């Protein structure tokens, strides 16, 4: 990962973790309290999170719910890239059961500390949090059945390397099942910058066809991208107006272009 991007991401997510640890609550991609904004709000069902520590829920900074969409099976080994406060790892550990395992990978010390504390409070034994980066995963080849991620791959400054690492650690036939922000079609640079002001985690988001091409280049097959939440200019009216952006002028070029999506792919089975 580019050093400047890496340090910016570490600082942002380290600050978010410290706010939760200090009791200040979480803040999602757009800066609003988690659960209240149109990017990160209402992603997790209350039944899913009822058994989790409040800190794990507050530290959720994602744009989707990959654990619900990945169809995890008992006994599988799961790796969450950029696991943050640990919510998706703890949910995955429950889904794969005691015969399976869930790894979380994160490069931010404060997030790892928060996740491990949440794991202890939740009494989840089949999870492990690893310190490291998407571009250099500290696991052997062919280790995991499923890779999940929640609005993190777009933040990588070396996306091809991150996807190649994901491919490497998957077992033959393993599944790539991530939530991320994608862009559909061309968006003028000035409009993209305005939207990035609102959705902090959209910075670096790939265009839909580019994501597919990069996955194929890494070796993945059976690639699909399914929109799960489309962002509207009206959702951002208050924020963008305060920034001096003419939302009515922006809307025609923004509508339907920015979205959370569920990206699926598979590592081919050995011949």
C-alpha positions, 0 to 999 in steps of 0.5 A: 500500500502506498505509504501516504494512503496507508498512514491516512487510513491508519490514522482515520481508523485509529481515531475511530477506534479510540472514540469507541474505546473512550465512549464517544461512539463510532463514526462511519464513512461519512462522519455521521454516527454509525447506524444513522447515515445512508451509507452505514445505517441499518446494515445489521439486523438487531438479532445478529448483533444482540449477542455482540458487545456494543463496542463491536457494533459502534466500531462498524465502519462498513458499507454492507453485511458480507457475513449475511451474503457470503452463505458461510457454512459450518466448518469453513475458515473465513478471513476478513480483510480490514476487520476493524472493530471485529463485528464481521469476524465475530458474526462469521465465527458464529456462522461457521461454528466450533469446527470452523474459524474466523480470522480478522486482518487489520493494520491498525493497533487500536482497532485490533485491541478493540476487536480482541476485547470484543472477542473476549467479552463475546466469549468467541473462541474460534476467532483470531485477529492478525496484524498486517496489510491486505497487500501482504497477508500473514497466512500460508497459501491455500489457508481459507475457504472464504474471504470477506471484507467490508468497504476496505479494498477500495482503500488500498493503494495497491489493489492488484496486489491486494487481490492477488494476495486474496487469491493466494490464501484461498483454497482451490474452489474458495470464495471471494465475497466482499462488500465494497463501494463501486462506481457505475460508469464514468463520473466527472472528477469534480463530481467525484470529489464532491461525493468523496467529501460526503462518503469518506470511504468512497475514496479509491472506489473502482468503477464496476468494470475495472473491479471485474477486470482486476479480479479476472487478472488475479485469476478469479472466475465466476465474477459478479457485482450486485448493488445493495444500496445506491447513494442518492444526491438527496441523501447528501443534500445537507452535508454537500450544501454546507460545503457549498456544493449545488446539490441540484446541479450535481444530482443528474450526474450522481444518481445511480453512479455510486453504490454499495455492492456485493462482489462475488468471485471464485478461485478455480479448483485445481485441475 
